[in-house]
């Protein structure tokens, strides 16, 4: 018998967790036929090979929620661990493959970076371009490792030397920001070179400042988006260096993303490049910084389109599946031309594109835009949104430069990276399709928080998550996602126990 599928706090090799002590999980893989675990032994070591914990043989059939009991762990500690099992006959199995976890910045004193923001006071009534922050970092000797930790009032992504950091999307996700804010950790060792390196952050509105409700309610948590980032370099000779965001970072909002909203979409001008001349403003934000201890939001299924010419003469792309996500496209050269992609879930009774089903009928003055506007250049280029997701099956291409070629468009589903665990099949295709539709509905509504629809709002709701929980738990591993969500609910509770809406 051998232990497989090793997890720490439900996660596979998490780069930053702050649950102390973390709990360990595994599955049993019998060598021959059916077998039952009778005992286990856990061994843990540090990066340098120093023993941290040896549980010895423990008579137990438990395979989950086994707390680490070794040497107390500090911030930035990487622990490698493995398991040996005995079956009910007393036969001793081989050691498992090693798994690992790394603790994050577990204490407030670990943060030396400063919050930074655009050097102006924004208005609640106005939309703004994405902010860009940049700093040149010099690395003069060989690196052992490099970690980037980042959080934002808004949503962000980072780049080193023009290469995107990580494959997470819409980070840091959604929390009750004044109570708690998630940060991400990235291993950026492979992105840093000897000499000069350029670290760039892009910052959008997200849930913090964007339109998250069904009635175009914006700036729920504030009008000033902010960024916090900390790069920690460990050199091969034992030296260490920390570079944190502060007033020395340059700022600009003249980049290509001229407007961004998690629900309404983006306005993108491919002719623009940020020109860093001004410095960022140092600011403050009072909150509790925590590791997400959760699966990230990532890109998943990619779907391809067929082109429909609707009765009213419009070009509509049909991706044959309703998803939550966005479209990546190849934009032809067309200097001076602007094109718009509109995202919808259905066609009307005449077979034409519509967004009428997305609206709140009692508030016709608050339309859901679900669109991207793209200003073309004299060269073809690839475009994919950074700061928005839509609920859609159909995409209307308005004023597209030249003939619409469906091969130039790919729909990408975006949702929390939950492991799919449950499956179902039977001899009735409609029942199979019902199960598959249920799974797609889950994928469309589990994006860091559970929602009731992926198009006209981005607010999480307790009722929908409660009703769907048992079904969702059959289909996917919900444990880390729901743990984070229950913390969100506790943070949002008033003194009388009610949850703020």
SVG drawing of the C-alpha trace seen along z (x, -y; Angstrom):
<svg xmlns="http://www.w3.org/2000/svg" viewBox="-40 -64 69 74">
<polyline fill="none" stroke="black" stroke-width="0.4" points="0.0,0.0 1.3,-3.4 0.1,-7.0 -0.8,-9.1 -2.4,-12.5 -0.6,-14.2 -2.2,-17.5 -1.5,-20.3 -4.7,-22.0 -6.5,-20.5 -3.9,-22.1 -1.2,-20.6 2.2,-21.9 1.0,-25.4 3.6,-28.1 2.2,-30.2 -0.1,-29.2 -0.5,-30.7 -2.6,-28.1 -0.6,-27.0 -0.3,-24.1 -1.2,-23.0 -3.1,-19.7 -2.0,-16.9 -4.1,-14.6 -3.5,-11.6 -5.2,-8.8 -4.4,-5.1 -3.3,-3.1 -3.3,0.7 -0.7,2.8 -3.1,5.6 -6.9,5.4 -8.7,4.0 -6.8,3.1 -7.4,0.9 -4.9,-1.4 -3.9,-0.2 -1.1,-2.6 0.9,-5.5 4.2,-7.3 4.9,-10.9 8.4,-12.3 9.1,-16.0 12.3,-17.8 13.5,-21.3 15.0,-22.5 18.5,-21.7 17.5,-18.2 17.2,-18.9 14.6,-16.6 11.6,-18.6 9.2,-15.8 8.9,-12.0 5.6,-10.9 6.8,-7.3 4.3,-4.6 0.8,-5.7 -2.0,-3.1 -4.8,-4.8 -6.9,-4.6 -7.0,-8.4 -5.9,-9.9 -7.2,-13.5 -6.8,-16.5 -3.7,-15.2 -2.0,-18.2 1.7,-18.8 3.4,-18.3 7.0,-19.0 9.4,-21.9 7.4,-25.2 7.4,-26.9 8.3,-30.5 7.4,-32.6 9.0,-31.6 9.6,-28.0 9.5,-25.3 8.7,-21.8 9.0,-18.5 7.0,-15.6 6.2,-12.0 4.1,-9.2 4.6,-5.4 1.5,-3.1 0.8,0.3 -2.3,2.3 -4.6,4.4 -2.3,7.4 0.6,5.5 2.4,5.3 4.7,2.3 4.5,0.2 7.0,-2.0 7.5,-5.7 5.3,-8.0 6.7,-10.6 7.6,-13.9 5.1,-16.7 5.9,-20.2 4.4,-23.4 5.8,-26.8 4.6,-29.2 3.9,-32.8 4.4,-36.1 2.6,-35.0 3.3,-38.1 2.5,-41.7 6.2,-42.6 7.2,-40.5 5.8,-43.3 8.2,-46.2 6.5,-47.3 4.3,-50.4 0.9,-50.7 1.1,-52.8 -1.5,-54.4 -2.0,-56.8 -0.8,-60.4 -4.2,-62.0 -7.6,-61.9 -10.1,-60.0 -13.8,-60.8 -16.5,-58.3 -18.4,-59.5 -15.6,-58.8 -14.1,-55.7 -10.3,-55.6 -7.7,-53.7 -5.7,-50.9 -2.7,-52.1 0.8,-50.8 3.6,-50.8 7.2,-50.1 10.7,-49.8 14.1,-48.7 15.8,-46.2 19.5,-45.3 20.7,-41.8 24.5,-41.5 25.1,-38.0 23.7,-34.5 20.2,-33.9 19.1,-31.0 15.4,-31.9 13.1,-34.8 9.5,-35.3 7.1,-38.0 4.2,-38.7 1.4,-41.0 -2.1,-42.3 -4.3,-45.0 -7.4,-47.1 -8.6,-46.2 -7.2,-43.4 -3.6,-43.2 -1.1,-41.3 2.7,-41.6 5.4,-41.2 9.1,-40.7 10.9,-42.0 7.6,-41.9 6.8,-38.3 3.6,-37.8 4.1,-36.4 2.0,-33.3 -1.1,-32.0 -3.6,-33.2 -6.4,-35.6 -8.2,-38.4 -6.0,-38.4 -6.2,-38.9 -9.9,-37.9 -12.8,-39.2 -12.9,-39.7 -14.5,-42.1 -11.4,-44.3 -11.3,-46.4 -11.5,-43.2 -9.2,-40.9 -7.3,-40.9 -5.7,-38.0 -2.2,-38.2 -0.5,-35.9 3.0,-34.4 4.9,-33.6 8.2,-31.9 9.9,-34.3 13.4,-32.8 13.3,-31.8 12.1,-35.2 15.0,-37.2 18.3,-37.6 21.7,-39.0 21.8,-42.8 18.8,-45.0 15.3,-43.7 12.0,-45.6 9.2,-44.8 5.8,-46.1 2.3,-45.9 -1.0,-46.7 -3.9,-47.6 -7.6,-47.6 -10.9,-48.3 -12.1,-44.7 -14.6,-44.2 -13.1,-47.0 -14.0,-49.9 -15.9,-48.3 -19.5,-47.7 -20.3,-44.6 -24.1,-44.8 -27.1,-44.4 -27.9,-48.1 -24.5,-49.6 -23.4,-50.3 -19.7,-51.2 -17.0,-52.1 -18.5,-49.9 -15.2,-49.7 -13.5,-52.9 -12.5,-55.2 -8.7,-54.8 -7.3,-51.5 -4.0,-50.6 -1.2,-48.1 1.2,-46.3 4.1,-44.3 7.2,-42.8 10.0,-41.0 12.4,-38.9 15.7,-37.8 17.9,-35.1 21.3,-34.9 23.5,-31.9 26.1,-33.3 23.5,-33.6 22.7,-37.3 19.1,-38.5 17.5,-41.6 13.9,-42.9 12.4,-45.3 9.0,-46.7 6.5,-49.0 7.0,-52.6 7.3,-56.1 10.3,-55.2 8.1,-53.2 7.1,-55.1 3.4,-55.4 1.5,-55.9 -2.1,-55.4 -1.4,-56.1 -1.2,-52.3 -3.6,-50.5 -6.3,-49.6 -8.3,-52.9 -11.3,-51.7 -11.9,-48.5 -14.7,-47.0 -15.1,-43.4 -18.7,-43.2 -18.9,-46.0 -15.7,-45.1 -12.6,-46.9 -11.7,-49.7 -8.4,-48.8 -6.2,-51.0 -3.4,-49.0 -1.7,-52.2 -0.8,-53.2 2.2,-52.3 2.7,-53.5 5.4,-56.3 6.7,-56.2 7.5,-59.8 5.6,-60.4 6.1,-58.6 3.5,-56.6 2.0,-58.0 2.6,-56.2 -0.6,-55.6 -2.0,-53.3 -4.8,-50.8 -5.8,-49.2 -6.6,-45.5 -5.4,-42.0 -3.2,-40.5 -3.7,-36.8 -2.7,-33.9 -5.6,-32.9 -5.2,-29.2 -7.4,-28.6 -7.3,-27.4 -6.6,-30.3 -8.8,-31.5 -7.4,-30.2 -8.2,-29.8 -9.7,-26.4 -11.6,-25.1 -11.1,-26.7 -14.0,-26.7 -14.1,-27.5 -16.8,-29.3 -18.9,-29.0 -20.0,-32.2 -23.7,-33.1 -25.1,-35.8 -28.3,-36.8 -31.6,-37.8 -30.7,-41.5 -27.4,-41.1 -25.0,-41.0 -21.9,-38.8 -22.3,-36.7 -19.9,-34.0 -21.6,-31.0 -19.4,-29.0 -22.1,-26.4 -21.8,-26.5 -22.7,-29.2 -19.6,-29.9 -18.2,-32.5 -14.9,-33.9 -13.8,-36.0 -12.6,-35.8 -9.0,-35.9 -8.8,-37.2 -6.5,-38.1 -7.2,-41.7 -6.4,-42.6 -4.5,-45.7 -6.9,-48.7 -5.3,-52.0 -7.8,-54.5 -10.6,-51.9 -12.4,-50.8 -14.3,-47.6 -16.6,-46.3 -17.3,-42.8 -20.6,-42.4 -21.2,-39.2 -24.6,-37.6 -26.2,-34.4 -29.0,-33.9 -30.6,-35.0 -34.0,-36.6 -37.1,-35.0 -36.1,-36.1 -32.6,-34.7 -30.8,-38.0 -28.2,-38.8 -29.6,-40.3 -28.6,-41.3 -32.1,-42.0 -32.1,-38.9 -29.2,-40.4 -31.1,-43.4 -33.0,-44.1 -36.5,-44.8 -37.3,-47.3 -34.2,-49.3 -33.9,-49.7 -31.5,-52.7 -28.9,-50.3 -27.8,-48.1 -25.2,-45.4 -22.6,-46.3 -20.6,-43.1 -18.4,-44.4 -14.8,-45.2 -13.9,-48.1 -10.7,-47.7 -8.8,-50.5 -6.8,-48.9 -3.3,-49.7 -1.4,-49.4 -0.3,-45.9 -2.3,-42.8 -2.1,-41.9 -3.5,-39.5 -5.9,-40.7 -7.3,-39.1 -9.0,-40.9 -7.2,-41.3 -9.7,-42.8 -13.2,-41.4 -15.2,-38.2 -18.6,-37.8 -21.4,-35.3 -21.9,-34.4 -22.4,-31.9 -22.6,-34.4 -20.4,-37.3 -21.5,-40.1 -18.6,-41.6 -19.5,-45.2 -17.4,-47.1 -14.9,-44.3 -12.1,-45.2 -12.6,-43.0 -14.4,-39.7 -15.0,-38.0 -13.0,-34.8 -14.2,-32.5 -10.7,-30.9 -9.4,-34.2 -11.6,-33.8 -11.3,-31.5 -13.6,-31.6 -11.8,-30.8 -13.7,-29.6 -12.4,-31.3 -13.2,-29.9 -11.6,-28.8 -9.2,-25.9 -11.3,-23.3 -10.4,-19.6 -13.2,-17.8 -14.0,-14.7 -17.5,-13.5 -18.7,-11.9 -21.9,-10.5 -23.2,-8.7 -26.2,-6.6 -28.0,-5.3 -30.2,-8.4 -28.5,-11.3 -30.8,-14.0 -29.9,-13.0 -26.2,-13.0 -26.7,-16.5 -28.5,-17.7 -25.5,-16.7 -23.1,-18.3 -25.2,-21.5 -25.1,-21.5 -21.3,-21.2 -21.1,-24.1 -23.4,-26.2 -21.0,-25.6 -18.0,-26.6 -19.8,-29.8 -20.5,-30.8 -17.5,-29.8 -15.0,-32.6 -13.2,-33.1 -16.7,-33.6 -20.1,-31.8 -22.5,-33.9 -26.0,-33.3 -25.2,-34.4 -22.0,-35.3 -23.3,-38.2 -25.3,-41.0 -23.6,-41.1 -20.5,-40.0 -21.9,-39.9 -21.7,-36.6 -24.9,-35.4 -25.3,-33.1 -28.6,-31.5 -27.4,-30.3 -24.3,-28.8 -26.2,-27.0 -28.7,-25.5 -26.1,-24.3 -23.4,-23.2 -24.2,-19.4 -24.5,-19.1 -21.2,-21.1 -19.4,-18.9 -20.3,-15.8 -18.9,-17.4 -15.7,-19.1 -13.5,-19.5 -15.0,-22.5 -13.2,-22.3 -10.6,-25.2 -13.0,-27.3 -15.8,-27.1 -13.4,-27.5 -12.4,-30.9 -16.0,-31.8 -17.2,-31.0 -14.5,-33.4 -15.8,-36.0 -19.3,-35.5 -18.0,-35.9 -16.1,-39.1 -19.3,-40.5 -21.6,-39.8 -23.1,-42.7 -23.4,-42.7 -26.9,-41.3 -25.6,-38.4 -27.0,-39.5 -24.7,-39.6 -24.2,-42.8 -25.6,-42.6"/>
</svg>
